[in-house]
Amino acid sequence: MQNDASRSAALLSIGHAVPPHRLLQSDAAAAARRIFAHRYAAFERMAPVFETSGIRTRHTVKPIDWYFSDLDWPERNAAYLAGAQELFVAAASRALADAGCEASDVDTIVTISSTGIATPSLEARVAGRMGFRSDVERVPVFGLGCAGGVSGLAIADRLARARPGSTVLLVAIEICTAAFRMDQLTSANMVATALFGDGAAACLVRTGETGLARIEGAGEHLWPDSLDIMGWKVDPTGLGVIFDRAIPPFAEEHVGAAVDGILARIGVERASVDRFTCHPGGAKVITALESTLHLDQGALDHERAVLEEYGNMSAPTVLFVLDRLAKQRLPQRTVLTALGPGFTCSCLSLARAA
């Protein structure tokens, strides 16, 4: 059921950050040709993905030559830890500043990340730099993948409503490029090499505020027997991507009905949605989402712009899209959607502040 306005949580701010190394898609394509063309028989068939992905630039935690070296799991995870901590501080600091808050105001931190292992978790590692209180509560979440931005905001909303007046900080961070693999001669690895970049986004959530928008409700849809669509496989070299089924046709066939079901459960009428804000998983995924959601082709313009500039950063990417919309003033009702491993569709409805 849709939340009562007096008890619902508000989205106060959004901040994002990317690492310092900017990768042109043309350079990535040339590098892939040098690395794979002489070893992978299907390379010429897969090479067009670099041009059709809708991506012009991406950002990475390491310079491009680093990815060509013989990397093992500890080296990859070390890059994840170093890069993720810097992005956490940058994105969280911007979200706090935009909300007029200090790190010491934060009562709960939700950290979303699925591209490396951090124990102690990332928010503990940066607590001293950020200035979090010693009694801050930490909720690190692993495994949500590309759905993590939307699902993480839903978790932050529930935690904020459980303790009215508390301040919840959500930070979604992914270092996807730590999983670039030279040893994987597969179509899935070619697609991952063409799509993924690194980035982070942060949001502040609190009840009793106006903010940018009121969070009306959220939900998920998990498809049975779909574990093979998206995920990680783990070996001594590191994480390797799983794309065992084509995601765009699956999304076009199934996502629309799943979204309608979620909206019905949270009490939001489909016809009342002014804009869907979607995780831009790739150019073909965006087109499939426009079709399944019965949108005009080209309607997801901010999604295409974020994909072009940043690539697919997994969990934080949809929050980059939301930030672009917020800077132009949100429509009256916005529904966030993202697809992730499980295979799962996650949705969250926002009502613009008056």
Summary of the structure (lengths in Angstrom):
residues: 354
radius of gyration: 19.3
end to end distance: 21.8
largest distance: 62.5
contacts: 1311
relative contact order: 0.19
helix: 42%
strand: 25%
